[in-house]
Amino acid sequence: MNKDVLISINGLQVAEGTDDSVEVMTVGEYYNRNDKHYIIYEEIDEESGTKTKNVIKVSEQAIEIKKTGLVNSNMFFENNKTNRSYYSTPFGDFTIDIDTNGIAVNVNEKDMDIKIDYALSINNQHTNDCQISMSVREMM
């Protein structure tokens, strides 16, 4: 896969019988270093215009999503493990626990598909069951 990629992210959160989904499609950068895949892209807040830089690091064992900007966090996803992190937003700071139920990564020469299934707790209270599906495609 070359440096310029098209990234499609679908997120689903289920809480108390309601589903909330988010879809993001953007361009970004991809590179591979030391057997880890890196995906980098920016999100822009529609109201303030403030940017958040996202760096996703994918290895055989784990996925790390680091956000810096309007939102700041460093989330770790490891199969059958719970990881604690902090999530800082303009509305306040939260302690989050990510209980990862499953990770699937499929890497080919020109694309990558990632699926993460996890439970999210905020300030020690279970809030959502979540799924992230990400598609990274080489741009022509």
TORLUM-959458 format. One line per 5 residues: number of its first residue (from 1); their letters; for each residue z, y, x of N, C-alpha, C, O. Coordinates in pm, whole numbers, plus 50000, padded with zeros to 5 digits. Layout:
REM TORLUM-959458
NUM) a) Z:Y:X:Z:Y:X:Z:Y:X:Z:Y:X  ...
This chain:
REM TORLUM-959458
1) mnkdv) 50000:49884:50086:50000:50000:50000:50000:50123:50091:50070:50127:50193  49921:50223:50054:49921:50343:50137:50027:50442:50090:50102:50414:49996  50035:50554:50155:50144:50649:50137:50151:50710:49996:50261:50723:49942  50039:50746:49936:50040:50811:49805:50037:50707:49693:49950:50620:49690  50135:50717:49601:50148:50618:49494:50171:50685:49359:50218:50798:49350
6) lisin) 50136:50612:49254:50166:50649:49117:50286:50565:49074:50285:50443:49087  50389:50632:49024:50514:50565:48988:50536:50577:48838:50529:50686:48781  50562:50464:48776:50593:50460:48633:50731:50396:48618:50753:50284:48665  50823:50467:48553:50959:50418:48536:50991:50417:48387:50976:50518:48318  51036:50303:48339:51082:50289:48201:51229:50249:48205:51265:50149:48265
11) glqva) 51313:50329:48141:51455:50299:48135:51498:50276:47992:51455:50349:47902  51581:50175:47970:51632:50144:47837:51784:50132:47846:51837:50061:47931  51854:50203:47756:51998:50194:47746:52033:50153:47604:51987:50213:47507  52116:50048:47593:52159:49999:47463:52310:50019:47454:52386:49971:47538  52353:50090:47348:52495:50114:47327:52524:50109:47178:52463:50181:47099
16) egtdd) 52617:50024:47140:52663:50014:47002:52547:50006:46902:52547:50077:46801  52450:49921:46930:52341:49897:46838:52228:49998:46840:52134:49986:46762  52235:50098:46925:52127:50196:46935:52057:50183:47070:52120:50155:47172  51929:50205:47067:51848:50199:47190:51803:50340:47225:51762:50417:47138  51811:50373:47353:51761:50501:47402:51671:50470:47520:51714:50410:47618
21) svevm) 51545:50511:47511:51452:50481:47620:51394:50609:47678:51379:50711:47610  51362:50601:47807:51306:50713:47881:51189:50659:47961:51198:50552:48021  51079:50735:47963:50965:50696:48045:50925:50814:48132:50911:50926:48084  50908:50786:48262:50867:50887:48358:50745:50836:48432:50742:50721:48477  50645:50920:48444:50527:50887:48523:50505:51003:48619:50496:51118:48577
26) tvgey) 50496:50972:48748:50483:51077:48848:50413:51022:48972:50392:50901:48984  50380:51110:49061:50325:51068:49191:50435:51079:49294:50529:51156:49279  50422:51000:49399:50523:51001:49503:50468:50941:49631:50348:50924:49648  50561:50909:49719:50525:50851:49848:50589:50714:49862:50696:50686:49807  50521:50628:49937:50571:50494:49966:50558:50469:50115:50460:50510:50178
31) ynrnd) 50656:50403:50171:50641:50350:50306:50733:50230:50325:50829:50211:50251  50700:50150:50425:50776:50030:50458:50826:50045:50601:50749:50072:50693  50957:50028:50617:51017:50039:50750:51132:49938:50760:51218:49932:50672  51133:49860:50868:51239:49761:50892:51259:49668:50773:51372:49643:50732  51149:49616:50719:51151:49523:50604:51213:49581:50478:51260:49507:50392
36) khyii) 51214:49714:50466:51260:49780:50345:51148:49868:50292:51073:49929:50368  51136:49873:50160:51036:49954:50093:51104:50083:50047:51212:50080:49988  51040:50196:50073:51093:50327:50033:50995:50393:49937:50875:50400:49963  51049:50442:49826:50971:50514:49726:51039:50650:49709:51159:50656:49682  50963:50758:49724:51020:50893:49719:50942:50976:49618:50819:50979:49620
41) yeeid) 51014:51042:49529:50949:51131:49432:51049:51237:49386:51169:51224:49408  50998:51341:49322:51082:51449:49270:51072:51454:49118:50967:51430:49059  51186:51488:49057:51191:51516:48913:51219:51665:48899:51293:51722:48979  51162:51727:48798:51188:51869:48773:51251:51882:48634:51195:51836:48535  51368:51945:48628:51436:51968:48502:51355:52067:48419:51321:52176:48466
46) eesgt) 51323:52029:48296:51237:52112:48211:51301:52247:48177:51230:52347:48165  51433:52251:48162:51499:52376:48123:51516:52473:48240:51487:52592:48227  51564:52422:48353:51596:52512:48465:51488:52518:48572:51485:52611:48652  51400:52419:48575:51299:52411:48679:51353:52359:48811:51280:52356:48911  51480:52318:48814:51544:52267:48935:51496:52126:48966:51479:52044:48877
51) ktknv) 51475:52100:49095:51424:51971:49139:51537:51876:49178:51641:51918:49228  51513:51749:49155:51599:51642:49205:51510:51547:49283:51413:51494:49231  51545:51525:49409:51471:51432:49494:51529:51293:49476:51650:51273:49478  51440:51196:49456:51479:51056:49439:51426:50974:49555:51307:50981:49588  51513:50896:49616:51473:50803:49721:51521:50665:49678:51641:50642:49660
56) ikvse) 51426:50573:49662:51458:50437:49621:51430:50346:49740:51319:50343:49793  51533:50272:49781:51521:50180:49894:51534:50039:49840:51635:50003:49779  51431:49959:49863:51425:49823:49811:51426:49724:49926:51343:49732:50016  51522:49631:49923:51526:49523:50022:51533:49391:49946:51535:49390:49823  51538:49281:50019:51548:49150:49954:51679:49135:49878:51684:49065:49777
61) qaiei) 51785:49199:49926:51918:49179:49870:51962:49284:49769:52046:49256:49683  51905:49405:49778:51960:49514:49697:51857:49624:49676:51754:49632:49744  51889:49710:49578:51811:49831:49552:51909:49947:49551:52015:49940:49488  51873:50053:49621:51955:50173:49625:51872:50289:49571:51758:50309:49613  51931:50365:49479:51865:50484:49425:51953:50604:49458:52067:50614:49412
66) kktgl) 51900:50694:49539:51973:50813:49581:51907:50935:49521:51786:50956:49537  51986:51017:49451:51938:51140:49390:52010:51257:49454:52131:51255:49472  51932:51361:49490:51992:51484:49543:51921:51604:49481:51798:51608:49473  52001:51701:49437:51946:51820:49373:52031:51859:49255:52153:51872:49267  51967:51877:49139:52040:51910:49017:52140:51800:48983:52251:51827:48939
71) vnsnm) 52099:51675:49004:52185:51558:48987:52203:51494:49123:52107:51483:49200  52325:51453:49154:52353:51387:49282:52422:51254:49256:52522:51247:49185  52366:51149:49314:52429:51016:49301:52370:50924:49407:52266:50953:49466  52437:50814:49427:52391:50711:49517:52427:50578:49451:52541:50532:49463  52332:50516:49382:52358:50396:49303:52308:50273:49377:52198:50272:49431
76) ffenn) 52392:50168:49378:52357:50042:49443:52349:49932:49339:52437:49918:49254  52241:49854:49347:52221:49740:49259:52210:49615:49345:52118:49604:49426  52303:49523:49328:52301:49395:49399:52325:49286:49296:52414:49298:49212  52245:49178:49302:52258:49069:49206:52402:49021:49193:52469:48991:49292  52448:49015:49068:52580:48962:49033:52695:49030:49107:52794:48965:49141
81) ktnrs) 52681:49160:49131:52787:49238:49194:52810:49366:49116:52720:49416:49049  52933:49417:49124:52964:49547:49066:52984:49646:49180:53060:49620:49273  52917:49759:49171:52928:49864:49272:52972:49993:49206:52922:50030:49099  53066:50062:49270:53116:50190:49220:53045:50304:49291:53018:50297:49411  53015:50408:49214:52947:50524:49270:52997:50648:49195:53076:50639:49102
86) yystp) 52947:50762:49239:52980:50888:49173:52851:50953:49129:52749:50946:49198  52856:51017:49014:52739:51078:48954:52775:51222:48924:52863:51249:48841  52710:51315:48990:52740:51456:48974:52626:51523:48898:52511:51516:48939  52661:51589:48786:52562:51659:48704:52611:51801:48677:52727:51832:48706  52526:51887:48623:52573:52022:48586:52682:52018:48478:52754:52116:48459
91) fgdft) 52695:51904:48409:52794:51891:48301:52925:51832:48349:53020:51822:48273  52930:51791:48476:53053:51734:48531:53025:51615:48622:52912:51569:48633  53130:51569:48685:53122:51456:48776:53184:51333:48711:53282:51342:48638  53122:51216:48738:53166:51092:48677:53178:50983:48783:53103:50982:48881  53270:50892:48762:53275:50768:48839:53200:50666:48757:53228:50647:48639
96) ididt) 53103:50598:48820:53027:50497:48748:53040:50362:48818:53044:50354:48941  53045:50258:48738:53041:50121:48789:52912:50058:48739:52880:50063:48620  52839:49998:48832:52713:49932:48801:52731:49784:48822:52746:49738:48935  52729:49708:48713:52745:49562:48717:52605:49502:48701:52555:49490:48589  52543:49465:48812:52405:49420:48812:52396:49274:48769:52458:49187:48831
101) ngiav) 52320:49248:48663:52299:49113:48613:52176:49047:48674:52171:48925:48686  52076:49128:48714:51956:49069:48771:51864:49174:48831:51851:49285:48781  51801:49135:48941:51701:49217:49008:51578:49130:49030:51591:49015:49073  51461:49183:49001:51336:49113:49031:51242:49212:49098:51216:49320:49046  51190:49173:49215:51097:49257:49289:50974:49175:49322:50983:49066:49379
106) nvnek) 50858:49228:49285:50731:49162:49315:50645:49261:49392:50604:49364:49338  50616:49229:49519:50540:49318:49605:50408:49253:49640:50403:49139:49684  50300:49329:49620:50165:49287:49659:50109:49390:49756:50176:49487:49792  49986:49369:49798:49924:49459:49894:49908:49601:49841:49921:49697:49917  49879:49616:49710:49851:49749:49656:49947:49793:49546:49929:49900:49488
111) dmdik) 50050:49712:49517:50144:49753:49413:50278:49682:49427:50294:49588:49505  50374:49731:49348:50508:49675:49347:50565:49690:49206:50549:49794:49143  50631:49585:49158:50699:49590:49029:50846:49558:49053:50880:49465:49126  50933:49636:48989:51077:49620:49004:51138:49617:48866:51103:49696:48779  51231:49523:48845:51308:49518:48720:51455:49503:48756:51492:49420:48839
116) idyal) 51538:49584:48692:51682:49580:48714:51750:49572:48577:51718:49649:48487  51842:49478:48563:51919:49460:48440:52066:49478:48478:52117:49406:48564  52135:49574:48414:52273:49601:48455:52355:49659:48340:52301:49709:48241  52486:49652:48356:52579:49715:48263:52637:49837:48332:52667:49833:48451  52653:49945:48257:52701:50071:48311:52835:50106:48250:52851:50104:48128
121) sinnq) 52931:50138:48335:53062:50188:48290:53082:50326:48350:53053:50349:48467  53131:50418:48268:53161:50553:48314:53310:50577:48299:53367:50556:48192  53372:50620:48409:53517:50641:48412:53591:50519:48357:53682:50532:48275  53552:50402:48404:53615:50272:48373:53597:50226:48229:53670:50138:48184  53501:50282:48156:53474:50236:48019:53328:50195:48008:53238:50272:48041
126) htndc) 53305:50071:47960:53168:50023:47942:53098:50112:47841:53148:50136:47731  52980:50162:47881:52907:50252:47791:52774:50196:47746:52738:50210:47630  52700:50132:47837:52565:50088:47804:52528:49960:47878:52578:49931:47987  52439:49884:47816:52365:49780:47886:52229:49840:47912:52166:49896:47822  52182:49829:48036:52063:49905:48077:51958:49816:48143:51989:49711:48199
131) qisms) 51835:49861:48135:51724:49797:48205:51635:49906:48263:51607:50007:48198  51591:49885:48386:51493:49973:48449:51374:49887:48487:51389:49783:48551  51255:49932:48448:51130:49869:48491:51051:49975:48565:51028:50084:48512  51011:49944:48687:50939:50039:48769:50812:49975:48821:50811:49861:48867  50705:50052:48814:50576:50008:48865:50529:50111:48967:50526:50231:48939
136) vremm) 50493:50065:49086:50445:50153:49193:50305:50105:49229:50287:49990:49268  50207:50193:49214:50066:50157:49237:50003:50249:49339:50023:50370:49337  49926:50190:49429:49852:50267:49528:49751:50356:49459:49679:50311:49369  49744:50482:49501:49645:50574:49446:49517:50561:49527:49522:50546:49649  49406:50568:49460:49276:50553:49528:49233:50682:49592:49127:50689:49653
